[in-house]
Amino acid sequence: MTALRMIKVGSSVLFASVLFGCASGDSPSGTQAEVQEVQTQLLGDMPLPQGAKIVGAESIIIGGGDQWVGRAVISALQGAIDVYAFFQSEYPKAGWNTVSAVKAKTSILVFTKGDRTATVEVSEGSFSGPKTIIVITSSPKNANVISPTKR
């Protein structure tokens, strides 16, 4: 990795860490517009349902914008059926191709865009918590996967 590339990666991680700090905890603070701006800077071209918020304490976001990798846990105000329909309709509009979609108690959608893959899990929230929990996992499409060796 070249020194310039390392600086860019380091800057991205630092930038995301600062932004993530703003959105950390169970309930991001600030106005809806401020929360939305931070979430857009973190997740880039991945739209979220209206009023959805990243649960910072349960998320691991490395990088930001259109190249982030990791796992974003999101609380949504809508029910799971509406959230599932949102992802099915809005992600293709944002340039994401649907690879698979399974609607179940925990629904799973898989999307690709360029050299990236996103897996979206949608499940009902708890009685006292958010209506729906969304887990988005983002990674490079052709990431080198190394199987553990047996000893």
C-alpha positions in Angstrom: 0.0 0.0 0.0 1.5 3.4 -1.0 2.0 6.1 1.6 -0.7 8.3 -0.2 -3.2 5.4 -0.1 -2.5 4.8 3.6 -3.0 8.5 4.3 -6.3 8.5 2.4 -7.5 5.3 4.3 -6.3 6.8 7.6 -8.1 10.1 6.9 -11.3 8.2 6.0 -11.2 6.2 9.2 -10.5 9.3 11.3 -13.3 11.2 9.5 -15.8 8.3 10.1 -14.7 8.0 13.7 -15.5 11.7 14.3 -18.8 11.4 12.5 -19.6 8.1 14.3 -18.9 9.8 17.6 -21.6 12.3 16.7 -24.1 9.5 16.1 -23.0 7.1 18.9 -25.2 5.9 21.6 -28.7 4.5 21.4 -30.3 7.7 20.2 -28.3 10.1 18.0 -28.8 13.7 19.1 -29.5 16.8 17.1 -32.3 17.8 14.8 -33.6 15.3 12.3 -31.7 17.2 9.5 -28.5 17.0 11.5 -28.9 13.3 12.2 -29.8 12.6 8.5 -26.7 14.5 7.4 -24.4 12.4 9.6 -26.0 9.2 8.4 -25.7 10.2 4.8 -22.0 11.0 5.3 -21.5 7.6 7.0 -23.7 5.4 4.7 -23.3 7.4 1.4 -25.7 6.1 -1.3 -27.7 3.8 0.9 -31.0 5.5 1.6 -32.8 4.8 4.9 -36.5 5.0 5.7 -37.8 8.3 7.0 -36.9 8.8 10.6 -34.6 5.8 10.8 -31.5 6.3 13.1 -28.2 4.5 13.3 -27.7 2.8 16.7 -24.1 3.8 17.3 -23.4 1.5 20.2 -24.2 -1.6 18.1 -22.7 -0.5 14.7 -19.2 -0.9 13.3 -18.7 1.5 10.4 -15.2 1.8 8.9 -14.7 4.5 6.3 -17.7 6.5 5.1 -19.6 7.7 2.1 -19.9 5.2 -0.8 -17.0 3.1 0.4 -17.8 2.2 4.0 -17.5 -1.3 5.2 -18.9 -2.9 8.3 -22.3 -3.3 10.1 -24.8 -0.6 10.7 -27.7 -1.3 13.1 -30.6 1.0 12.5 -33.9 1.6 14.3 -36.9 2.4 12.2 -40.3 3.9 13.0 -42.2 1.9 10.4 -43.2 -1.7 10.6 -41.1 -4.5 9.1 -43.4 -5.0 6.1 -43.1 -1.3 5.2 -39.3 -1.3 5.7 -38.9 -4.4 3.5 -41.0 -2.7 0.8 -38.8 0.5 1.2 -35.6 -1.4 0.5 -37.1 -3.3 -2.4 -38.2 -0.1 -4.1 -35.6 2.5 -3.1 -32.3 0.7 -3.4 -32.7 -0.1 -7.2 -33.6 3.7 -7.6 -30.2 4.4 -6.0 -28.4 2.2 -8.5 -28.3 -1.0 -6.4 -29.1 -4.3 -8.1 -31.2 -6.9 -6.2 -29.4 -10.2 -6.0 -31.9 -11.9 -3.7 -34.8 -11.0 -1.4 -36.4 -13.4 1.1 -39.4 -12.2 3.1 -39.7 -14.0 6.4 -39.7 -13.3 10.2 -36.3 -11.9 9.6 -36.2 -10.8 6.0 -33.0 -10.6 4.1 -32.2 -8.6 0.9 -28.9 -8.7 -0.9 -27.8 -5.9 -3.2 -24.7 -5.2 -5.3 -23.5 -1.9 -6.8 -20.2 -1.7 -8.6 -17.6 -3.6 -6.5 -19.8 -3.5 -3.4 -22.3 -5.9 -1.7 -24.9 -4.9 0.9 -26.9 -7.4 2.9 -30.0 -5.9 4.6 -31.7 -7.8 7.4 -35.1 -6.5 8.5 -36.8 -7.8 11.7 -39.5 -6.7 14.1 -38.3 -4.6 17.0 -39.1 -5.2 20.7 -42.4 -4.2 22.3 -40.8 -1.3 24.1 -38.2 -0.4 21.4 -38.2 0.6 17.8 -40.9 -0.9 15.5 -38.2 -2.4 13.2 -34.5 -3.2 13.4 -32.4 -3.0 10.2 -28.9 -4.5 10.0 -27.0 -3.4 6.9 -23.7 -5.2 6.3 -21.5 -3.6 3.6 -18.3 -5.1 2.1 -16.4 -5.2 -1.2 -18.0 -7.7 -3.6 -14.9 -9.8 -4.2 -13.3 -9.6 -0.7 -10.7 -12.2 -0.1 -12.3 -14.7 2.2 -9.9 -16.9 4.1 -11.3 -20.0 5.7 -10.0 -20.9 9.1 -7.6 -23.8 9.1 -8.3 -26.9 11.1 -5.7 -28.0 13.6 
